Amino acid sequence: MNNNPDPLLDRAQALFRDNRLEEAIAVFREVCRQSPENAQAWHMAGAIAGMLGDDTLAKECCRRVIELRPDLSGPWLNLGNILASEGCHAEALDSYLHALRIAPDDPQVLTNLANLYTGAGEVDKAIECLDSAIHSDPSCIEALNNLGAIYRSLGELDKAESCLRQALESDPGYIDALCNLGAVLNDRLDYDAAAACYRTALKINPQSRHALRNTGNLHQTTGDFETAEQYYLQALALDGNDPATITSHASLHERCGRHAAALEIITPLID
């Protein structure tokens, strides 16, 4: 991208480093107005727009960078991420595949494409992408974690555990891998080992919804319904719309014979 000295661009970058995002994006956009061929300014404006939740501007900036630098995979990847978050599956897929054609071994492109396939129920394609990402970078913890989660969903617990332990070798504090490994151990009825994974995750981040929910699931599995309820309520206090926690919470009430309460909890997901 453009590396020419530009005092205005330098100021925008300094504001960004200081986390003064509103000011930074205003200056980056002024650079774009003055120098519409400056791909670096468009890229940064788009990145900050995404951070600020302005997906419309972020997409506009990504598309402008693509026009200026069609040889870069990053803008296609960023555009795909935005489109995926908006539920635009076909458009996101097109963007990711463009990125993949430019950078066929990029583990992040492969991982994000796999996430899209997983969400669409195309598990075989997701596994193929994740295998390729791990082949390209054996320490790609996101790919290892996601592949472990897929294998667990398929009941292939040995493969799942292997992937998750490999992820944790690279980053012992990776919370999602700790939670997913705990779920695998829970499936194996190794409740003490599962609990140890969740305790480690909650020690790292006491507000991890994933760890709180999974701890609740563990207590529900072992029949400690009162403790399970406490963990679900903690998770729901952090995100009252999380479908996985809502489903687990409703399941708890169903198991306790509180059918009306279970129905009331699950109804927002049905509606």
Salt bridges, closest charged atoms under 4 A:
GLU23 OE1 - ARG20 NH2 2.82
GLU30 OE2 - ARG33 NH2 2.68
GLU37 OE2 - ARG64 NH2 3.09
GLU67 OE1 - ARG64 NH1 2.90
ASP71 OD2 - ARG69 NH2 2.82
GLU86 OE1 - LYS59 NZ 3.00
ASP94 OD2 - HIS98 ND1 3.54
GLU122 OE1 - LYS125 NZ 3.13
GLU156 OE1 - LYS159 NZ 3.19
ASP158 OD1 - ARG188 NH2 2.63
GLU161 OE2 - ARG165 NE 2.82
GLU161 OE1 - ARG188 NE 2.88
ASP176 OD1 - HIS210 ND1 3.10
ASP187 OD2 - ARG152 NE 2.65
ASP224 OD2 - HIS219 ND1 3.61
GLU229 OE1 - HIS249 NE2 3.03
GLU229 OE1 - HIS253 NE2 3.34
ASP239 OD2 - ARG209 NE 3.73
ASP242 OD2 - ARG213 NH1 3.03
GLU254 OE2 - HIS259 ND1 2.80
